[in-house]
Amino acid sequence: MSRLLLNAELWSNLLPILLHNNLYNKQDLRMTVEGILYRMRTGCSWRDLSKAFGS
């Protein structure tokens, strides 16, 4: 699964864009975004999303 995750460079580029659009910088924001991207890449349903992305 690690090949599907954002690397540090991509995340550092994406975070300012998200914050500029008034997204709250909560503690697990990165994992939320990772979960959304994972779901988009794999086509899995929300309930089948790995627990690694939170509950």
C-alpha positions as CSV (number, residue, x, y, z in Angstrom):
1,M,0.0,0.0,0.0
2,S,2.9,2.4,0.6
3,R,3.3,3.0,-3.2
4,L,-0.1,4.6,-3.2
5,L,0.7,7.1,-0.4
6,L,1.9,10.7,-0.9
7,N,5.5,11.1,-0.3
8,A,6.8,14.0,1.8
9,E,7.5,16.2,-1.2
10,L,4.0,15.9,-2.6
11,W,2.4,16.4,0.7
12,S,4.5,19.6,1.3
13,N,3.2,20.9,-2.0
14,L,-0.4,19.9,-1.4
15,L,-0.8,21.2,2.2
16,P,-0.5,24.9,1.4
17,I,-3.1,24.5,-1.3
18,L,-5.5,22.8,1.1
19,L,-4.9,25.4,3.8
20,H,-5.3,28.3,1.3
21,N,-8.8,26.9,0.6
22,N,-9.8,27.3,4.3
23,L,-9.4,23.6,5.1
24,Y,-8.9,23.1,8.8
25,N,-5.4,21.6,9.5
26,K,-6.5,18.9,11.9
27,Q,-4.0,16.4,13.3
28,D,-5.1,13.6,10.9
29,L,-5.6,15.7,7.8
30,R,-2.9,13.9,5.8
31,M,-4.4,10.5,6.6
32,T,-7.9,11.8,5.6
33,V,-6.5,13.0,2.2
34,E,-4.5,9.7,1.8
35,G,-7.8,7.8,2.4
36,I,-9.7,9.8,-0.2
37,L,-6.9,9.4,-2.7
38,Y,-6.6,5.6,-2.0
39,R,-10.3,5.2,-2.5
40,M,-10.2,7.1,-5.8
41,R,-7.2,5.0,-7.0
42,T,-8.6,1.6,-6.0
43,G,-12.4,2.1,-6.4
44,C,-13.1,0.5,-3.0
45,S,-16.1,1.4,-1.0
46,W,-15.8,3.6,2.1
47,R,-16.5,0.7,4.4
48,D,-13.8,-1.4,2.8
49,L,-11.2,1.3,3.4
50,S,-8.2,0.1,5.4
51,K,-8.3,0.9,9.2
52,A,-4.9,2.5,8.6
53,F,-6.8,5.6,7.3
54,G,-8.8,5.9,10.6
55,S,-12.3,5.0,11.6
